[in-house]
Amino acid sequence: MLMNRRQFLGMSGATALVAVCSPQALAAQTLTLTHGAQQNVSATLKAMQQLAQQRNRLLGYPINMTTPPEEFFAWRNELAAAGFNQFSFNNVGNPYDHSHIPFNCHPFEKELINRFGAVYGFALDDIWGFLTNSGTDSNMHGLYMGRTILKGRTGVMPKIYFTREAHYSIQILRDLLHLDWVVVATRPDGGMDADDLERQLNANPNRPALVVATIGTTFKGAIDPIDAIQAKLKGRTAYLHLDAALFGGYLPHTAFAGDLLHSIVDPISKAKLQRYDSIAVSCHKFFGFPSPAGLFITTRTNFESFRAQFSQIHDPEYIQQVPGTITCSRDAVKPAEFYFFSSESSFIRQTADAKAMLDNTTYLLKEMNNHYSYLQPVRANDRSNTVYFITPSKTVVDHYSLATMQIDIEGERTPCAHVVVMPHAKKEILDQFLTDLRKT
Ligand SMILES: Cc1ncc(COP(=O)(O)O)c(C=O)c1O
């Protein structure tokens, strides 16, 4: 027997619960929900279509809103024809090892990591990594690997070092990994103060150091100086992880490609020097991959040290390998799709995008200085695609989805906003933004 709404409301809570849990009641309920939900679905899709027309004015967050080229969608179709996204594929485990589950895209994942590893100057025979869910996920793997290696080497839990300008997720990961932490002071431009790092390292002589250097801090676009940091770490037990979520995508395609090189040859001793241990880069930021993903790249040597520790505690029998990844099941569709972004023609496109982005940032800064100098616009360095300034009106902040933050300017907490000039933020959009600023 189906009941009407009045009969239902007249019941006590417990009776109502039994009533809705009976199959008949459930059928009635489902019908009602389905009808309402269907209306909502159409309305929601319509709103999304309208929203899509405004995507170029997303200026406050580092997401590339450009639609990938047609060839990307053709590649998607090829993948679909091979079964991807048609039934369940799973990239569980280490893409460099044999997988007992054959339904994976490990060959594509391994190849794209090797290609990006080469872009970042890793020795070709010493690359390891995988495609993660996001920049945060890549950072998590970097910190977990660093913690495991340092603890294994010394028997002592490391302390983690980062600055106040690091992304907020670093603090979350610090909590997850139960790490004691040290906040390192910054220079006026927002980059890590290497002398303060040295002071802090000296104050903690009995603990290994897990250092996070941010190459492109979230709000200011500042750069922590890798070589100065490495110089302070010399002779200490340390692991240096780079959070290059945004800048890591485009710097290799600019005149500043050398900034992120993993290995360099010492000009005097001719010895090969490693400048960092691992790097995290987001795929949806500069590259414009249409959903969140991240690159995590380290050396094979680091992975082997990690594996040595990990396999002492965890029996890898179930999946027939030591995965090196925190999550068990991993997306197989994203690496197969992101493989597209590691092709020669994609690198050429990325070079053009990187140049346009930095040129447009220069343009924005110049125009703001010319017309709105009272907003005190700042670009932390010539590598940065970020300009921050005193917060304009709420209308402008909302219209362009500008991120806002209180920051110290000459000793005073000052409300600021920033524009991150991504590839979709072309001159026309920036001109509209500059015109709208006039009204504030
Ligand atoms: C420096 C930095 N690190 C990490 C992240 C987090 O990256 P994701 O959003 O890919 O998790 C961001 C995001 O803006 C960032 O700016």
The ligand as an ORCA input file, in Angstrom:
! r2SCAN-3c Opt
* xyz 0 1
  C      52.447     25.996     -4.588
  C      51.271     25.084     -4.613
  N      51.403     23.842     -4.167
  C      50.387     22.964     -4.186
  C      49.153     23.349     -4.664
  C      48.031     22.356     -4.663
  O      47.932     21.804     -5.928
  P      46.661     20.932     -6.356
  O      45.526     21.898     -6.434
  O      47.048     20.380     -7.684
  O      46.462     19.910     -5.326
  C      48.956     24.645     -5.131
  C      47.637     25.044     -5.628
  O      47.381     26.171     -5.965
  C      50.047     25.540     -5.110
  O      49.923     26.805     -5.520
*
